[in-house]
Amino acid sequence: MSRIVIYNALIVDDGRSREGYVVVEDAVITKVGTADEWRAMEVTETDCPDTMLIDAGGNMLIPGAIDEHVHFRDPGLTQKADMATESIAAVAGGVTSFIDMPNTRPATVTMEAVEAKMARAAEVSVANYGFFIGATNDNLDQLLDADYTRVAGVKLFLGSSTGNMLVDNDSTLDRIFAEVPALIAVHAESESVIAASRERLLKECGGSIPVMRHPDVRPREACVEATRHAVELAGRHGSRLHVMHISTADELEFFTPGPIEGKRITAETCPQYLTFDRGDFERLGARIKCNPAIKERSDRDALRVAVADGRIDVIATDHAPHLLADKEGDALTAASGMPMVQFSLRAMLALAADGVLTPEQVVEKMCNNPARLYGIDRRGFVREGYYADLVIVDPDGCRDDVADAEVMSRCGWTPMAGRHLPAVVKMTMVNGKVVYRGGNRVDTSTRAAMPLKFNH
């Protein structure tokens, strides 16, 4: 059936909420109408034998979330996750498109490696897909030759993390910011600050640093110094800079409030930095160990304010699954990263339920702004002529706390276990095909996913 009508919906999109209905034909939204228009038509299933009618039950209908920061571990680390399992987790969480990071094995530092990932995603992904090309100290030619209608941008590590793609050559950095004709997304932590902190703590702790001291191993000074450096380089060359996973209140001074349109320097944070703080290490340990480290409650609260006022432009997950066995150890040996893509939308709507954000702000940061940021073709909004990536969310439909048993990522756990997230994803549609209807059932037979197209 190629025609679908979703009615009795509260459409939350582009800064506003209104009751209405949406018509989908093949992969595209062909009509966005008002509730009064729908009631006036008095349509029934008998009237439309060739149309699937979906009653949203008064729940929110939003554009599919676009997670512009994931590590799906494919290729080379597929014992942890792969594009098949993680895209399933994504659509179960209302994420219809993802952009994958380059620190795989081998690293995605050539167009040939990007093409290999694209081919893999075309075979197995149930969500739309895009990829970064990674910067190294010696691949500038590859970055300059990349096709940025098919590549989201350049990922630049100013601090080492999983995969260790650290770029520390000053001449190379200057040329990347001067010459790359696309968005430069930065992991901003100073390697020298981290190294000094690590050595000091090893002596202080007698050779083994407890996991709860991870925020001291990778302190705020590392983030502030690297973010300042990236902003200075971008300002000098007029580059398009996007600083990922902001974790400190201090870094917010580098970003301006207001709408994303017209900004040359933008910022992202993640659900973990808006949800957890340093005190949660006592309960969760290495489950919340990530790079940059989760910091103080005052940082969490400042980031929440920055999301609301526009200094933070995007919320993405840095979804980075590890097996629980990899999370054993101390602050240096336990793996950094956590799975988040299945619960990110629900976690942010929980903040909306608590009055920290509004549903409109959640949709702006997770759906609208990623599309604006990367110039993604016809996605991120509930608009006529756009691809039908749509999600129905009941904002108060879940009574149970999150449990590891719900997790659809290969790693089989979530740092959100034990938390109450009242919103629940009832349905996810990708390019006009219903791929998820709740209850941990994803239709993997539907090959509806498409590659993302970018306009830089």
SULKA-V139898 format. One line per field, one symbol per residue. burial: b if it has 24 or more other C-alpha atoms within 12 Angstrom, else e. A space follows every 10 residues. Layout:
burial = ???
//
This chain:
burial = eebbbbbbbb bbbbeebbbb bbbbbbbbbb bbbeeeebee eeeeeeeeee ebbbbbbbbb bbbbbbbbbb bbbbbebbeb bbbbbbbbbb bbbbbbbbbb bbbbeebbbb bebbbebbee bbbbbbbbbb bbbbbbbebb ebbbebbbbb bbbbbbbbbb bbbbbbbbee ebbbbbbbbb bbbbbbbbbb bebbeebbee beeeeeeebb bbbbbbbbbb bbbbbbbbbb bebbeeebbb bbbbbbbbbb bbebbeeebb eebbbbbbbb bbbbbbbbeb beebbbbbbb bbbbbbeebb bbbbbbbbbb bbbbbbbbbb bbbbeebeeb bbebbbbbbb bbbbbbbbbb bbeeebbbbb bbbbbbbbbb bbbbbbbbbb bbbebbbbbb bbbbbebeee ebeeebbbbb bbbbbbbeeb bbbbbbbbbb bbbbbbbbeb ebbbeebbbb bbbbeb
//
